[in-house]
Amino acid sequence: VRLRGSGGGLVQAGGSLRLSCAADESPDSIHVMGWYRQAAGSQRELVARIDSLGSTDYADSVKGRFTISGDTAAKWVWLEMNSLKPEDTAVYYCHANSTNEYGMGYANWGPGTQVTVSS
């Protein structure tokens, strides 16, 4: 599954950004879509995800500020980021767990988009 992301950029602390991600046409099924981020010198971490039932999961650090929405069947996901803080600065990666027609599972990653929050 090929993921195409958009959004990101430079914003002042307290501002907002939206990230979007969609998967190219594929016969594979997607079960979970979401966003991870990786700050300089840090490991990649989960930001938020949504599953095929619409259940969501957020990192504690973004709860109440970020909102994920999407449709795994339609293969798209948005991440609305509000009240951004300098510590949210990172490269954000779209992610999707998929299964092909043979039942094999894959973890798919988008190319990453930079989010920079200035103080």
CYANA upper distance limits for C-alpha pairs under 8 A (distance plus 0.5 A):
  1 VAL  CA     23 ALA  CA      6.95
  1 VAL  CA     24 ASP  CA      7.23
  1 VAL  CA     26 SER  CA      6.90
  1 VAL  CA     28 ASP  CA      7.58
  1 VAL  CA     98 SER  CA      7.91
  1 VAL  CA    108 ASN  CA      6.85
  2 ARG  CA     23 ALA  CA      6.06
  2 ARG  CA     24 ASP  CA      6.05
  2 ARG  CA    108 ASN  CA      7.73
  2 ARG  CA    109 TRP  CA      8.20
  2 ARG  CA    110 GLY  CA      7.66
  3 LEU  CA     21 CYS  CA      7.12
  3 LEU  CA     22 ALA  CA      6.22
  3 LEU  CA     23 ALA  CA      4.96
  3 LEU  CA     24 ASP  CA      6.91
  3 LEU  CA     94 CYS  CA      7.63
  3 LEU  CA     95 HIS  CA      8.23
  3 LEU  CA    108 ASN  CA      7.89
  3 LEU  CA    109 TRP  CA      7.03
  3 LEU  CA    110 GLY  CA      5.31
  3 LEU  CA    111 PRO  CA      8.27
  4 ARG  CA     21 CYS  CA      5.96
  4 ARG  CA     22 ALA  CA      5.88
  4 ARG  CA     23 ALA  CA      6.64
  4 ARG  CA     24 ASP  CA      7.96
  4 ARG  CA    110 GLY  CA      6.50
  4 ARG  CA    111 PRO  CA      8.01
  5 GLY  CA     19 LEU  CA      7.68
  5 GLY  CA     20 SER  CA      5.99
  5 GLY  CA     21 CYS  CA      4.65
  5 GLY  CA     22 ALA  CA      7.02
  5 GLY  CA     94 CYS  CA      7.17
  5 GLY  CA    110 GLY  CA      6.95
  5 GLY  CA    111 PRO  CA      7.91
  5 GLY  CA    112 GLY  CA      7.82
  5 GLY  CA    113 THR  CA      7.86
  6 SER  CA     19 LEU  CA      6.32
  6 SER  CA     20 SER  CA      5.69
  6 SER  CA     21 CYS  CA      6.88
  6 SER  CA    113 THR  CA      7.63
  7 GLY  CA     17 LEU  CA      7.77
  7 GLY  CA     18 ARG  CA      6.36
  7 GLY  CA     19 LEU  CA      5.01
  7 GLY  CA     20 SER  CA      6.68
  7 GLY  CA    113 THR  CA      7.74
  8 GLY  CA     17 LEU  CA      6.92
  8 GLY  CA     18 ARG  CA      7.29
  8 GLY  CA     19 LEU  CA      6.53
  8 GLY  CA    113 THR  CA      6.44
  8 GLY  CA    114 GLN  CA      6.24
  8 GLY  CA    115 VAL  CA      5.41
  8 GLY  CA    116 THR  CA      8.40
  9 GLY  CA     17 LEU  CA      8.39
  9 GLY  CA    113 THR  CA      8.41
  9 GLY  CA    114 GLN  CA      6.56
  9 GLY  CA    115 VAL  CA      5.51
  9 GLY  CA    116 THR  CA      6.63
 10 LEU  CA    115 VAL  CA      6.64
 10 LEU  CA    116 THR  CA      5.25
 10 LEU  CA    117 VAL  CA      6.44
 10 LEU  CA    118 SER  CA      7.91
 11 VAL  CA     15 GLY  CA      6.54
 11 VAL  CA     16 SER  CA      7.73
 11 VAL  CA     17 LEU  CA      8.17
 11 VAL  CA    115 VAL  CA      8.49
 11 VAL  CA    116 THR  CA      6.87
 11 VAL  CA    117 VAL  CA      5.56
 11 VAL  CA    118 SER  CA      6.80
 12 GLN  CA     84 LEU  CA      8.18
 12 GLN  CA    117 VAL  CA      5.86
 12 GLN  CA    118 SER  CA      5.27
 12 GLN  CA    119 SER  CA      6.68
 13 ALA  CA     83 SER  CA      7.44
 13 ALA  CA     84 LEU  CA      5.85
 13 ALA  CA     85 LYS  CA      5.54
 13 ALA  CA     86 PRO  CA      6.78
 13 ALA  CA    117 VAL  CA      6.18
 13 ALA  CA    118 SER  CA      6.17
 13 ALA  CA    119 SER  CA      5.82
 14 GLY  CA     82 ASN  CA      7.51
 14 GLY  CA     83 SER  CA      4.65
 14 GLY  CA     84 LEU  CA      5.38
 14 GLY  CA     85 LYS  CA      6.89
 15 GLY  CA     82 ASN  CA      6.65
 15 GLY  CA     83 SER  CA      5.99
 15 GLY  CA     84 LEU  CA      6.02
 16 SER  CA     80 GLU  CA      8.00
 16 SER  CA     81 MET  CA      5.89
 16 SER  CA     82 ASN  CA      4.91
 16 SER  CA     83 SER  CA      6.75
 16 SER  CA     84 LEU  CA      6.69
 17 LEU  CA     80 GLU  CA      6.77
 17 LEU  CA     81 MET  CA      5.72
 17 LEU  CA     82 ASN  CA      7.24
 18 ARG  CA     78 TRP  CA      7.44
 18 ARG  CA     79 LEU  CA      6.07
 18 ARG  CA     80 GLU  CA      5.07
 18 ARG  CA     81 MET  CA      6.38
 19 LEU  CA     78 TRP  CA      6.10
 19 LEU  CA     79 LEU  CA      5.51
 19 LEU  CA     80 GLU  CA      7.08
 19 LEU  CA     81 MET  CA      8.47
 20 SER  CA     76 TRP  CA      8.08
 20 SER  CA     77 VAL  CA      6.48
 20 SER  CA     78 TRP  CA      5.00
 20 SER  CA     79 LEU  CA      6.97
 21 CYS  CA     76 TRP  CA      6.12
 21 CYS  CA     77 VAL  CA      5.82
 21 CYS  CA     78 TRP  CA      6.85
 21 CYS  CA     94 CYS  CA      6.88
 22 ALA  CA     75 LYS  CA      6.23
 22 ALA  CA     76 TRP  CA      4.76
 22 ALA  CA     77 VAL  CA      6.98
 23 ALA  CA     75 LYS  CA      5.94
 23 ALA  CA     76 TRP  CA      6.95
 27 PRO  CA    100 ASN  CA      7.48
 27 PRO  CA    101 GLU  CA      7.67
 28 ASP  CA     98 SER  CA      6.75
 28 ASP  CA     99 THR  CA      6.01
 28 ASP  CA    100 ASN  CA      4.91
 28 ASP  CA    101 GLU  CA      6.84
 29 SER  CA     73 ALA  CA      7.74
 29 SER  CA     98 SER  CA      5.83
 29 SER  CA     99 THR  CA      5.72
 29 SER  CA    100 ASN  CA      6.90
 30 ILE  CA     52 SER  CA      8.26
 30 ILE  CA     72 THR  CA      6.11
 30 ILE  CA     73 ALA  CA      7.08
 30 ILE  CA     75 LYS  CA      7.30
 30 ILE  CA     96 ALA  CA      7.04
 30 ILE  CA     97 ASN  CA      6.23
 30 ILE  CA     98 SER  CA      4.72
 30 ILE  CA     99 THR  CA      7.00
 31 HIS  CA     51 ASP  CA      6.18
 31 HIS  CA     52 SER  CA      5.74
 31 HIS  CA     72 THR  CA      6.56
 31 HIS  CA     73 ALA  CA      8.34
 31 HIS  CA     96 ALA  CA      7.90
 31 HIS  CA     97 ASN  CA      6.26
 31 HIS  CA     98 SER  CA      6.44
 31 HIS  CA     99 THR  CA      8.35
 32 VAL  CA     49 ARG  CA      7.26
 32 VAL  CA     50 ILE  CA      6.19
 32 VAL  CA     51 ASP  CA      4.76
 32 VAL  CA     52 SER  CA      6.76
 32 VAL  CA     72 THR  CA      6.96
 32 VAL  CA     96 ALA  CA      6.04
 32 VAL  CA     97 ASN  CA      5.78
 32 VAL  CA     98 SER  CA      8.00
 33 MET  CA     49 ARG  CA      6.06
 33 MET  CA     50 ILE  CA      6.07
 33 MET  CA     51 ASP  CA      6.96
 33 MET  CA     70 GLY  CA      8.42
 33 MET  CA     72 THR  CA      7.02
 33 MET  CA     75 LYS  CA      8.44
 33 MET  CA     76 TRP  CA      8.25
 33 MET  CA     77 VAL  CA      7.16
 33 MET  CA     94 CYS  CA      7.96
 33 MET  CA     95 HIS  CA      6.11
 33 MET  CA     96 ALA  CA      4.83
 33 MET  CA     97 ASN  CA      7.11
 34 GLY  CA     47 VAL  CA      8.09
 34 GLY  CA     48 ALA  CA      6.04
 34 GLY  CA     49 ARG  CA      4.33
 34 GLY  CA     50 ILE  CA      6.57
 34 GLY  CA     68 ILE  CA      8.23
 34 GLY  CA     77 VAL  CA      7.38
 34 GLY  CA     94 CYS  CA      6.34
 34 GLY  CA     95 HIS  CA      5.75
 34 GLY  CA     96 ALA  CA      6.96
 35 TRP  CA     46 LEU  CA      6.91
 35 TRP  CA     47 VAL  CA      5.99
 35 TRP  CA     48 ALA  CA      6.02
 35 TRP  CA     49 ARG  CA      6.79
 35 TRP  CA     79 LEU  CA      8.23
 35 TRP  CA     92 TYR  CA      7.02
 35 TRP  CA     93 TYR  CA      5.99
 35 TRP  CA     94 CYS  CA      5.12
 35 TRP  CA     95 HIS  CA      6.23
 36 TYR  CA     44 ARG  CA      6.96
 36 TYR  CA     45 GLU  CA      5.85
 36 TYR  CA     46 LEU  CA      4.85
 36 TYR  CA     47 VAL  CA      5.50
 36 TYR  CA     48 ALA  CA      7.59
 36 TYR  CA     92 TYR  CA      6.18
 36 TYR  CA     93 TYR  CA      5.62
 36 TYR  CA     94 CYS  CA      6.99
 36 TYR  CA     95 HIS  CA      7.56
 37 ARG  CA     44 ARG  CA      5.92
 37 ARG  CA     45 GLU  CA      5.97
 37 ARG  CA     46 LEU  CA      7.04
 37 ARG  CA     47 VAL  CA      7.02
 37 ARG  CA     90 ALA  CA      6.38
 37 ARG  CA     91 VAL  CA      5.92
 37 ARG  CA     92 TYR  CA      4.72
 37 ARG  CA     93 TYR  CA      6.34
 38 GLN  CA     42 SER  CA      6.66
 38 GLN  CA     43 GLN  CA      6.35
 38 GLN  CA     44 ARG  CA      4.80
 38 GLN  CA     45 GLU  CA      6.86
 38 GLN  CA     90 ALA  CA      5.76
 38 GLN  CA     91 VAL  CA      5.81
 38 GLN  CA     92 TYR  CA      7.06
 39 ALA  CA     43 GLN  CA      7.74
 39 ALA  CA     44 ARG  CA      7.90
 39 ALA  CA     89 THR  CA      7.00
 39 ALA  CA     90 ALA  CA      4.69
 39 ALA  CA     91 VAL  CA      6.82
 40 ALA  CA     90 ALA  CA      7.44
 46 LEU  CA     58 TYR  CA      8.07
 46 LEU  CA     59 ALA  CA      6.88
 47 VAL  CA     58 TYR  CA      6.28
 47 VAL  CA     59 ALA  CA      5.68
 47 VAL  CA     62 VAL  CA      7.66
 48 ALA  CA     56 THR  CA      7.60
 48 ALA  CA     57 ASP  CA      5.94
 48 ALA  CA     58 TYR  CA      4.84
 48 ALA  CA     59 ALA  CA      6.81
 48 ALA  CA     67 THR  CA      8.49
 48 ALA  CA     68 ILE  CA      7.02
 49 ARG  CA     56 THR  CA      6.08
 49 ARG  CA     57 ASP  CA      5.87
 49 ARG  CA     58 TYR  CA      7.28
 49 ARG  CA     68 ILE  CA      7.35
 50 ILE  CA     54 GLY  CA      6.29
 50 ILE  CA     55 SER  CA      5.99
 50 ILE  CA     56 THR  CA      4.93
 50 ILE  CA     57 ASP  CA      7.09
 50 ILE  CA     68 ILE  CA      7.56
 50 ILE  CA     69 SER  CA      7.65
 50 ILE  CA     70 GLY  CA      7.55
 50 ILE  CA     72 THR  CA      8.38
 51 ASP  CA     55 SER  CA      6.00
 51 ASP  CA     56 THR  CA      7.20
 51 ASP  CA     72 THR  CA      7.23
 52 SER  CA     71 ASP  CA      7.61
 52 SER  CA     72 THR  CA      5.97
 52 SER  CA     73 ALA  CA      7.53
 54 GLY  CA     70 GLY  CA      8.37
 54 GLY  CA     71 ASP  CA      8.08
 56 THR  CA     68 ILE  CA      7.88
 58 TYR  CA     62 VAL  CA      7.17
 58 TYR  CA     63 LYS  CA      6.52
 59 ALA  CA     63 LYS  CA      6.94
 62 VAL  CA     66 PHE  CA      6.11
 65 ARG  CA     81 MET  CA      6.72
 65 ARG  CA     82 ASN  CA      5.63
 65 ARG  CA     83 SER  CA      6.51
 65 ARG  CA     84 LEU  CA      8.14
 66 PHE  CA     79 LEU  CA      7.30
 66 PHE  CA     80 GLU  CA      6.01
 66 PHE  CA     81 MET  CA      4.99
 66 PHE  CA     82 ASN  CA      6.43
 67 THR  CA     79 LEU  CA      6.24
 67 THR  CA     80 GLU  CA      5.57
 67 THR  CA     81 MET  CA      7.12
 68 ILE  CA     77 VAL  CA      7.63
 68 ILE  CA     78 TRP  CA      6.19
 68 ILE  CA     79 LEU  CA      5.04
 68 ILE  CA     80 GLU  CA      6.80
 69 SER  CA     77 VAL  CA      6.23
 69 SER  CA     78 TRP  CA      5.80
 69 SER  CA     79 LEU  CA      7.07
 70 GLY  CA     75 LYS  CA      8.18
 70 GLY  CA     76 TRP  CA      5.98
 70 GLY  CA     77 VAL  CA      4.51
 70 GLY  CA     78 TRP  CA      6.48
 71 ASP  CA     75 LYS  CA      6.32
 71 ASP  CA     76 TRP  CA      6.11
 71 ASP  CA     77 VAL  CA      6.93
 72 THR  CA     76 TRP  CA      6.75
 72 THR  CA     77 VAL  CA      8.10
 84 LEU  CA     88 ASP  CA      7.00
 84 LEU  CA    117 VAL  CA      7.23
 85 LYS  CA     89 THR  CA      8.08
 85 LYS  CA    117 VAL  CA      6.60
 85 LYS  CA    118 SER  CA      8.28
 85 LYS  CA    119 SER  CA      8.06
 86 PRO  CA    116 THR  CA      7.80
 86 PRO  CA    117 VAL  CA      5.16
 86 PRO  CA    118 SER  CA      6.19
 86 PRO  CA    119 SER  CA      6.48
 87 GLU  CA    117 VAL  CA      8.06
 88 ASP  CA    115 VAL  CA      8.02
 88 ASP  CA    116 THR  CA      7.93
 88 ASP  CA    117 VAL  CA      7.20
 89 THR  CA    114 GLN  CA      8.28
 89 THR  CA    115 VAL  CA      5.88
 89 THR  CA    116 THR  CA      5.06
 89 THR  CA    117 VAL  CA      5.97
 90 ALA  CA    114 GLN  CA      6.58
 90 ALA  CA    115 VAL  CA      6.03
 90 ALA  CA    116 THR  CA      7.12
 91 VAL  CA    112 GLY  CA      6.38
 91 VAL  CA    113 THR  CA      5.85
 91 VAL  CA    114 GLN  CA      4.88
 91 VAL  CA    115 VAL  CA      6.52
 92 TYR  CA    112 GLY  CA      5.77
 92 TYR  CA    113 THR  CA      5.72
 92 TYR  CA    114 GLN  CA      6.70
 92 TYR  CA    115 VAL  CA      7.45
 93 TYR  CA    109 TRP  CA      7.11
 93 TYR  CA    110 GLY  CA      6.18
 93 TYR  CA    111 PRO  CA      7.07
 93 TYR  CA    112 GLY  CA      4.84
 93 TYR  CA    113 THR  CA      7.04
 94 CYS  CA    109 TRP  CA      6.29
 94 CYS  CA    110 GLY  CA      5.45
 94 CYS  CA    111 PRO  CA      8.20
 94 CYS  CA    112 GLY  CA      7.34
 95 HIS  CA    107 ALA  CA      7.68
 95 HIS  CA    108 ASN  CA      6.09
 95 HIS  CA    109 TRP  CA      5.20
 95 HIS  CA    110 GLY  CA      6.83
 96 ALA  CA    107 ALA  CA      6.49
 96 ALA  CA    108 ASN  CA      5.64
 96 ALA  CA    109 TRP  CA      7.18
 97 ASN  CA    105 GLY  CA      7.57
 97 ASN  CA    106 TYR  CA      6.25
 97 ASN  CA    107 ALA  CA      5.26
 97 ASN  CA    108 ASN  CA      6.72
 98 SER  CA    105 GLY  CA      6.10
 98 SER  CA    106 TYR  CA      5.73
 98 SER  CA    107 ALA  CA      7.02
 98 SER  CA    108 ASN  CA      7.89
 99 THR  CA    103 GLY  CA      6.09
 99 THR  CA    104 MET  CA      5.83
 99 THR  CA    105 GLY  CA      4.87
 99 THR  CA    106 TYR  CA      6.72
100 ASN  CA    104 MET  CA      5.99
100 ASN  CA    105 GLY  CA      7.13
